[in-house]
């Protein structure tokens, strides 16, 4: 079934629109009302098994950031999930394939990194269709996980995800590694603070949509993140 096929169960538009009106209503730490909107809309934020922890990276692949992260993960023997951006994959499709070859999972983020609340439904369909085709062409895999840019979805995106059978997955903990003031220490502390069974951790392996060089701080923080989670007896699992 293609993204442009409109036959399928519909996501409740009233709830989606109401949620979108809250602005960044999908971000962790949102008010209880905003958080309560997620489950009815098919939005998840924890591992499917509710065990272990899932390590996820957004915004790549990046020519320097992704290899740096892959190296740390290989040394730690940890599998992660990379939410890819179509325009980044087109710049280096071989690197997207390398992520998969290294034993990691690839998922769909977007084609261009834009706030979906600013896009018309046809623009969302076009963006996701192009991203999906690009990732499939580069990796030979059809992603089953979706995460909207900034963690903010709209009705069109949620309806497409439902039709495609994608799990829309956000996160429970983030390192705010995109900030210019972030340090490896602050990133590791933030992304692991309170993280336990079923947590989904969000980091970024690219700096195209964040402060320049942010991937370097993320890569430097990653060994500390893995050590902290291991010290809690938590194993990395698929989302």
C-alpha positions as a printed NumPy array, in Angstrom:
array([[  0.   ,   0.   ,   0.   ],
       [  1.435,   3.38 ,  -0.98 ],
       [  1.394,   6.477,   1.176],
       [ -1.041,   8.081,  -1.25 ],
       [ -3.582,   5.28 ,  -0.768],
       [ -6.378,   6.753,   1.365],
       [ -8.148,   3.476,   2.184],
       [ -7.739,   2.428,   5.809],
       [ -8.877,   3.096,   9.373],
       [ -8.56 ,   6.778,  10.173],
       [ -6.812,   8.311,  13.145],
       [ -9.331,  10.37 ,  15.166],
       [ -8.874,  13.795,  13.608],
       [-10.532,  15.725,  16.411],
       [ -8.063,  14.377,  18.934],
       [ -5.095,  14.884,  16.64 ],
       [ -6.035,  18.456,  15.832],
       [ -6.683,  19.232,  19.484],
       [ -3.299,  17.842,  20.362],
       [ -1.571,  19.743,  17.578],
       [ -3.066,  22.953,  18.907],
       [ -0.976,  22.487,  22.027],
       [  2.151,  23.111,  19.979],
       [  4.991,  20.818,  21.049],
       [  2.462,  18.52 ,  22.654],
       [  4.435,  15.366,  22.048],
       [  7.583,  16.411,  23.857],
       [  8.55 ,  14.587,  27.056],
       [  7.709,  16.548,  30.155],
       [  4.508,  17.891,  28.613],
       [  1.459,  18.416,  30.803],
       [ -0.587,  15.404,  31.821],
       [ -3.372,  16.341,  29.41 ],
       [ -0.956,  16.425,  26.489],
       [  0.621,  13.111,  27.53 ],
       [ -2.805,  11.506,  27.841],
       [ -3.489,  12.28 ,  24.177],
       [ -0.705,  10.038,  22.946],
       [ -2.041,   6.528,  23.445],
       [ -5.414,   7.148,  21.733],
       [ -3.499,   8.515,  18.736],
       [ -1.208,   5.499,  18.515],
       [  1.843,   7.334,  19.831],
       [  4.318,   5.37 ,  21.948],
       [  7.316,   6.377,  24.008],
       [  8.564,   3.161,  25.639],
       [ 10.04 ,  -0.098,  24.389],
       [  7.477,  -2.575,  23.132],
       [  8.642,  -5.143,  25.692],
       [  8.726,  -2.558,  28.515],
       [ 12.101,  -4.036,  29.401],
       [ 15.695,  -2.946,  28.911],
       [ 16.35 ,   0.363,  27.196],
       [ 16.352,   1.438,  23.57 ],
       [ 19.068,   3.741,  22.282],
       [ 17.915,   5.893,  19.366],
       [ 19.601,   8.485,  17.151],
       [ 17.887,  11.13 ,  15.023],
       [ 18.831,  13.302,  12.027],
       [ 21.503,  11.221,  10.266],
       [ 23.294,   9.837,   8.531],
       [ 26.142,  12.309,   8.936],
       [ 29.546,  11.811,   7.279],
       [ 31.46 ,  12.229,  10.545],
       [ 28.901,  11.876,  13.322],
       [ 27.436,   8.551,  12.253],
       [ 30.774,   6.724,  11.9  ],
       [ 31.868,   8.11 ,  15.283],
       [ 28.719,   6.805,  16.946],
       [ 28.931,   3.465,  15.127],
       [ 32.466,   3.022,  16.413],
       [ 31.423,   3.53 ,  20.045],
       [ 28.461,   1.194,  19.64 ],
       [ 30.664,  -1.488,  18.069],
       [ 33.124,  -1.306,  20.949],
       [ 30.253,  -1.564,  23.422],
       [ 28.477,  -4.331,  21.546],
       [ 25.259,  -2.305,  21.613],
       [ 22.55 ,  -2.21 ,  18.958],
       [ 20.738,   1.08 ,  18.33 ],
       [ 17.996,   2.448,  16.089],
       [ 18.722,   5.294,  13.66 ],
       [ 15.829,   7.51 ,  12.561],
       [ 17.038,   8.638,   9.145],
       [ 16.377,  11.844,   7.219],
       [ 15.774,  11.401,   3.488],
       [ 17.863,  14.351,   2.337],
       [ 20.794,  13.107,   4.417],
       [ 20.476,   9.58 ,   3.037],
       [ 20.543,  10.902,  -0.532],
       [ 23.836,  12.671,   0.217],
       [ 25.421,   9.417,   1.383],
       [ 23.307,   6.329,   0.703],
       [ 26.266,   4.038,   1.354],
       [ 26.508,   5.331,   4.915],
       [ 22.825,   4.547,   5.506],
       [ 23.503,   1.016,   4.288],
       [ 26.535,   0.85 ,   6.588],
       [ 24.319,   1.523,   9.605],
       [ 22.25 ,  -1.519,   8.716],
       [ 25.302,  -3.649,   7.899],
       [ 26.706,  -2.849,  11.347],
       [ 23.706,  -4.586,  12.875],
       [ 21.585,  -1.586,  13.749],
       [ 17.984,  -0.823,  12.847],
       [ 16.942,   1.973,  10.512],
       [ 13.73 ,   3.919,  10.983],
       [ 12.004,   6.869,   9.331],
       [ 12.294,  10.424,  10.615],
       [ 11.411,  12.675,   7.67 ],
       [ 12.669,  13.788,   4.284],
       [ 13.302,  17.409,   5.242],
       [ 13.55 ,  18.34 ,   8.909],
       [ 10.542,  20.627,   9.374],
       [  7.883,  21.169,  12.021],
       [  4.859,  19.284,  10.676],
       [  2.453,  21.774,  12.243],
       [  3.591,  24.201,   9.539],
       [  2.877,  21.821,   6.663],
       [ -0.298,  21.099,   4.729],
       [ -1.449,  17.462,   4.554],
       [ -0.229,  17.108,   0.965],
       [  3.214,  18.335,   2.015],
       [  3.37 ,  15.769,   4.816],
       [  2.38 ,  12.971,   2.409],
       [  5.003,  14.107,  -0.077],
       [  7.699,  14.34 ,   2.573],
       [  7.055,  10.9  ,   4.039],
       [  6.691,   9.245,   0.638],
       [ 10.031,  10.611,  -0.516],
       [ 11.759,   9.692,   2.748],
       [ 10.379,   6.155,   2.61 ],
       [ 11.466,   5.636,  -0.998],
       [ 14.927,   7.044,  -0.292],
       [ 15.524,   4.804,   2.735],
       [ 14.232,   1.742,   0.906],
       [ 16.476,   2.429,  -2.093],
       [ 19.576,   2.928,   0.059],
       [ 19.115,   0.083,   2.526],
       [ 16.682,  -2.371,   0.959],
       [ 14.627,  -2.133,   4.154],
       [ 11.145,  -0.753,   4.667],
       [ 11.105,   0.947,   8.084],
       [  8.461,   0.001,  10.616],
       [  9.225,   2.784,  13.117],
       [  8.452,   6.469,  12.643],
       [  9.371,   9.554,  14.648],
       [  8.282,  13.02 ,  13.485],
       [ 10.761,  15.926,  13.548],
       [ 10.961,  17.612,  16.962],
       [  8.637,  14.9  ,  18.279],
       [  5.687,  16.902,  16.957],
       [  3.121,  15.157,  14.737],
       [ -0.063,  16.314,  13.081],
       [ -3.198,  14.52 ,  11.933],
       [ -1.863,  13.843,   8.435],
       [  1.336,  12.233,   9.719],
       [ -0.49 ,  10.091,  12.262],
       [ -3.002,   8.937,   9.673],
       [ -0.221,   7.964,   7.261],
       [  1.661,   6.121,  10.005],
       [ -1.497,   4.202,  10.88 ],
       [ -2.115,   3.24 ,   7.24 ],
       [  1.474,   2.14 ,   6.728],
       [  1.484,   0.078,   9.916],
       [  4.321,   2.121,  11.425],
       [  4.78 ,   2.467,  15.16 ],
       [  5.073,   6.156,  15.992],
       [  7.736,   6.18 ,  18.69 ],
       [  8.917,   9.162,  20.695],
       [ 11.208,   8.856,  23.731],
       [ 11.279,   8.992,  27.498],
       [ 14.686,  10.642,  27.96 ],
       [ 16.756,  13.006,  25.848],
       [ 20.232,  14.446,  26.156],
       [ 19.468,  17.864,  24.649],
       [ 22.676,  17.251,  22.749],
       [ 21.71 ,  19.704,  20.019],
       [ 22.282,  22.698,  22.288],
       [ 25.457,  24.75 ,  21.872],
       [ 25.964,  24.758,  25.63 ],
       [ 25.722,  20.965,  25.956],
       [ 28.783,  19.068,  27.132],
       [ 29.497,  15.338,  27.068],
       [ 28.902,  15.346,  30.827],
       [ 25.561,  17.166,  30.62 ],
       [ 24.377,  14.993,  27.744],
       [ 25.164,  11.75 ,  29.551],
       [ 23.59 ,  12.988,  32.783],
       [ 20.39 ,  14.211,  31.115],
       [ 19.726,  11.225,  28.895],
       [ 20.196,   8.705,  31.72 ],
       [ 18.551,  10.633,  34.564],
       [ 15.84 ,   8.33 ,  35.899],
       [ 16.104,   5.989,  32.912],
       [ 15.044,   2.438,  33.701],
       [ 13.19 ,  -0.54 ,  32.302],
       [ 11.435,   0.332,  29.051],
       [ 13.12 ,   3.708,  28.597],
       [ 13.78 ,   5.081,  25.13 ],
       [ 16.82 ,   7.35 ,  24.963],
       [ 17.153,  10.059,  22.311],
       [ 20.474,  11.367,  20.98 ],
       [ 21.577,  12.804,  17.616],
       [ 24.368,  11.609,  15.33 ],
       [ 24.226,  14.706,  13.101],
       [ 24.513,  18.455,  13.519],
       [ 22.701,  19.566,  10.356],
       [ 19.704,  20.802,  12.363],
       [ 21.476,  21.695,  15.605],
       [ 24.552,  23.5  ,  16.902],
       [ 27.697,  22.938,  14.821],
       [ 29.796,  20.049,  16.062],
       [ 27.115,  18.753,  18.388],
       [ 27.739,  15.198,  17.159],
       [ 31.241,  15.334,  18.66 ],
       [ 29.829,  15.938,  22.128],
       [ 27.278,  13.176,  21.604],
       [ 29.936,  10.664,  20.568],
       [ 32.046,  11.669,  23.559],
       [ 29.069,  11.217,  25.905],
       [ 28.041,   7.84 ,  24.523],
       [ 30.528,   5.603,  26.415],
       [ 29.373,   7.17 ,  29.675],
       [ 25.728,   6.592,  28.712],
       [ 26.376,   2.915,  27.999],
       [ 28.338,   2.478,  31.225],
       [ 25.56 ,   4.082,  33.283],
       [ 22.823,   1.924,  31.814],
       [ 24.931,  -1.224,  32.205],
       [ 25.584,  -0.342,  35.854],
       [ 21.814,  -0.407,  36.354],
       [ 21.619,  -3.917,  34.965],
       [ 19.826,  -2.739,  31.841],
       [ 20.461,  -4.257,  28.425],
       [ 19.973,  -2.457,  25.118],
       [ 16.933,  -3.811,  23.287],
       [ 15.041,  -3.   ,  20.103],
       [ 12.369,  -0.345,  20.603]])
